[in-house]
């Protein structure tokens, strides 16, 4: 265990005791983690950062094998995290851990209407502190960790409590603290569970809509091959073959064009042979077994256009008006897909929204003023 000023690097299980004492004595907990997602596959959590009143605790999760004491201590604490969805996913997947409460500083900034909500942007705006970004693409699995990376890691949690205090005061002033609480609860519920990918959708990468059914069959086989190759190489899938190139190969193959010309020239012979075999297998897929382009629920078509309660355009116009009045990004109130759900089936779509989002959107149903500073209109039109 090495210490310098207000931070400690914990590299063995025997050193966890001091970390537990500091966490238990602190009235607040900042949290972050670093993984090797850009360098390994599957990804691993390499470092866990804890901010507390006595400083920062950097826990080497590759060296400390038993982290159960840490998560037991954190179990009933609120964790202050910036952009917590990724962290929650990894905590659930790697440690089967779900925090009881989170305060997401990124979501607080978005609800306040800030357009720049990265951690460095917030520390610059509110604390006049400029954070380095050099560690964002670092290989956190390398040991020993460089001093510059340790400094980067500890600063990621050093300012979270101050930011929470500032953002909370502003949320309360604008009457939006409840909005933020609901948002954090929703994120916590959505991302603190491990779900197996749907075999009918997991391979549908960006650009798949341009492919015909044969092209989709080829893409599905290529995706499965790439997953196996990524695990074999212990490298992220994009390192094996980028999404864009997969779409180009599948499209050329389905059009009976010279698709092998699309394979990168520097592909190793073994990898090239595996890819060719995957494409050829996909091209042999029977017509009845080829995927269809639209695997979704067809939101816009569930209810005939003439029977919809409100059109998508009317909902979007209302949302944008409310967002302008509240000085917020419209997508914070409702995303395009959420508006499509409402346009297709009002009651079903409403259940997908948080209460505060629905209160703002549903002003179109009763003609009420959407309200400013978090003050909502009257009754829920669905009740």
N, C-alpha and C positions, 0 to 999 in steps of 0.2 A: 504494500500500500504506500503510494507516494502522495504527499500533500504539499500544496503551495498556496499560501494566502488563504482564500476562501473556497478552494475546491479540492476534492479528493478523488483519486483514481483507485478503484477497487478491483483487484485482479485475482482474488482468491475467496473461497467460501468463508474462511475464518475472519475475513475483514468485513463481512456483511453486518456483523453485530453493531459496529459503530454507525453504519448507514441506517439501520433500523432505529437506533436511538435518536438520531437526528431527525428522521422522518416523523417519529412519534411525538417529538417535542415541538415540531413546527405547526403553525396554525394554517399553513397553506402548502400546496405541493404543485410545482411545475413539472411537466413531463414531456419527454421527447425520446425518440430512438433513432438509431442509424442502422441501415441494412445494406447488404451488398447486392441489391437488385440489378444494378448495372453491370455486375461482374460475375454473378453466379446464378445457377438455376437448379433447383428452386432457391429462392432467396432465403437468407438467414439474418436474424437480428444479431448485430455485432456489438452494439453499444447501447446502453440504456442511460439516459440522462435524467437526473432528478434535481429540481431546484427546490430549496427550502430556506428557512430563515437563517441557517448557519452557513449557507453557501451552496455549492453544486456538488453532486455526487455522480461520478462517471463510473458506471458498472460495466466491466468487460464481460459481456454475456457469452463470449466464446470461451473464456477462461473459467468463469464461475458456473459450474454445472448445475447446482441446485439453487434455483431462484425462488423456490416456494416461500421462504421466509420474507422475501421482498414483496411478493404479490399478496401474501397474507396481511402484511402491514398496510398495503395500499388499498385493500379490498373495500373498506368503508370510507375512503377519503375521496373528496372531489379532486380531480386532476385538471389542471389548467394546461391546455394543449393548443398549439396553433395548427389548424387544419387537421382535425383528429381522425378523419375517416381511414387514412392509410395506417396510422398507428393502431387504431382499434382492430383493423383487419389482421395485422400481424400479431397483435397480442392474443387474439382469439385463436389464430392458426398455430402459432408457435408455443403458446403457454396455456391455452384454454383459460385465459383470464379476461374478465369483463369488469371494468370499473363500475362503481355504483353511480357516480355522477361525473360529468365533464363540463368544463367551461371552455368553449372554443373561441379563441380570440379572433380568428379569421371570420367566423360567422358573425361575431359581434360587429366587426368592422363593416361587413356587407349589409347588415341590417341597419346600421347607422348611415348607409348611403355612400361609403367610401369606395372609390373606384380602384385605388391601389391598396391592396390588403395583404400583400406578402409580409412576412415577419420583419424583414429589413425595412420595408416601407413604413410599417407602423412604429418601429423604434425610432426611425428618422423623424417621423411626423410628431410624435408625442414626447420622445425622450431625448431627441437630438443625438442619437447614437447610430452610427453607421456600422452595420454588420457585414463581415466578409461573406462572400458567396463561394469561396474557393472549395469548400468541402462538399458541395452539393453533388458532385460527380466523382468523389473520391472512392477508392476501394477501401471500405471500412473493415475488411477482413484481414488486411495486412497488419502484421505485428513486427516490431512494436509500433504503436500509433505515433505519428509525428507530433511534435509539440504544437505545430500550427493547427492540426486537426483536433487535438484536445482542446485548444483554445476556442476553436470554432464550435465544438460540441457543447462546451460549458456555457457559451454565450447564447446558445439556442434556448436555454432555460433560465438564464440569469435575469431576464427582464419580463418574464411572463406575468409575475404577480403585479408589477407596476402597471403593465398594460391592462390587466384585468380591472384594476381599481379605476383607471381612467375611463375605460370603455363602459364599465358598469355604471359609473356616474352619468355618462352621456345617455346610455340606454334608459336609465331611470328618468332623466330629465325629459326625454322625448316620449316617455310612456311606452317603450318598446322592450323593456326587460323581460316581460312575459313571452314576447315573440322569440327572444333568444333562448329562453328556458325550453320552450317547446321544440325549437330547432335542435338544441343539443340532445334532448331526449330522443328525438327521431333519429338522429345520426347514431347515437349510442345503440339504439335498438337495431338499426339497419346494418351496422358494420361490425357488431360484436358477436357475430356468428359465422361459422364456417359452412359454406354451402358448396355442394358439388356443382360444377358447371352443367348446364343443360346441354346434352349431347347434340341437340338439334340447333342450338344457337351459339355455342361457345366458339365455334370455328368461323362464325360470320364476321370477319374483320372488315375494317373500313374499306369501302369500294365494292363490296360483294353485290350490291344491288345492280351493278352494271352487267353482271354475268347472266348467261342463260342457264338452263337447268343442267346441261352437260358441264358448263364451266363451274357451277356450284359443286357438282360431284367431284370434279378434279380438285377444287379448292379444299373440300372436306378431307380428301385423302392426303393432300400436301400438308394440311395443318396437323394431322395426326403424325405424319412422318417428322415434321419439324419439332413437335413436342418431344418425341423420343430422342431425336438428335440433340436437342438442347440439354436434356437430362444427361445424355452420354458425355457431352462435352463440358457439362457444368457451366454453360454460358447461356445468357438470356436468349429467347427465341429470335429476337430481331437480329442478333449476331449471326445466327444460322442463315436466315433469309428474311429480308424486310417484307412488311405487309405489301408495299407497293409492287415489289417484284413478284410476289405470289399471285396477285391479281393479274398482272401482265401475262404470266405464264398460263394461268387458267383460262384467260380470255383467248389467247392465241391458240391454245390446244382445242378449245371448244369451237373455234372458227376454222379448224383444220389448217392453220398457218404454221410455219416452222417455229414451233414453240421452244425447241431446244436452243435456238439462237438467243432466247431471253435469259438463259441460265448464266450467271456471272462467270466470266472467263477464268477467274482465279479459283473457282470451286475445286477443292481436292477431289481426286478421282472417286474415292469411296462415297463422299457426300453427293457427288454428281450422280453416281449410279443409284443411290437410294432415292434421290429426288425423281429421276427418270422413271424408276419402278413405281413410285407413288402416283405420278401423273398418268402413266399407262394403266394402272389399276383403276383410277378414277374414270378414265375414258371407256373402260369396259363395263361401267355401271349400267345396268338395264334401265330403260326409260322409266319403268314403274318405280324404281328405287332411287331415282335422282331427286335431290331436294328441290323444293319449290322456292321461288324467290322471296315470297312473303311468308315468313314463319311466325309473325306476330299475331296480335289479336284483331288487327284491322279496326283500330279505334274509330276511324271516321265512318265506318260502314255498319256499325252495330245497330244504329237507328237511322232510318231513311231521313234524308236531308230535310224534307218538309215537316217531319215530326220532331225535329230537335228543338230543345227549349231555347237555345241561343246559338247563333252561328259562331264559328271560330273567329271570324273577323270582328264581330261585335265584342266578343270577350277580350280579344287582344287590344282593341281600341280602348275599352274600359280599363283594362290592366295598365296600359301605358299612361292613361290619364291619371290614374291613382299614383303610379310610380313618379310621375312628374311632380305631383303635389307633395309627395313625401320625400322627393329628391333621393330616389332609390333606383337601382338597376331594376328594370321591369322583371327580369328573370328570377330575382329574389322572391318576388310576390308569387309568380307562377311561371314555370317553364313552358316552352312550346308544347311539349308532350302532355303536360298537365292541362293546358287549355284545350287540346284536342280531345282529351278524355272527357272534359266537361261538356264540350260541344256534342260529343257522341252520346253520352249518358250522364246527365246532370247529377243524379243522385250517386251513381257509382263513382264518378270523377270526384265529387265532393269528399268522399270518404278517403281519397288519397291525399287530400290537402291537410295541412295543419289548421287548427282552429283559426289562428290569426290570419292565415292566407285566405281561408274561405270567407271570413268576415269582410275582408277587403274586396275580394272578387265578387261576392254575392250582392254587392251594391247595385249591380246591373239588374238584379231580380226584383228589387223593391224600390228602385229609383232613389235610394238614400244617398246622402253625401258620404263619400268614403271616409271622411274624417282625416284630421292631421294629428301629428304627434302621438299616434297610437290610440286615439279615441275613436272607437268603432261606432257604427250605426247600430240599429236596433236588432230585432229578433232574427234568428236564423230562419230563412225562408223555407227550410226543409222540415222545420218542426212545427 
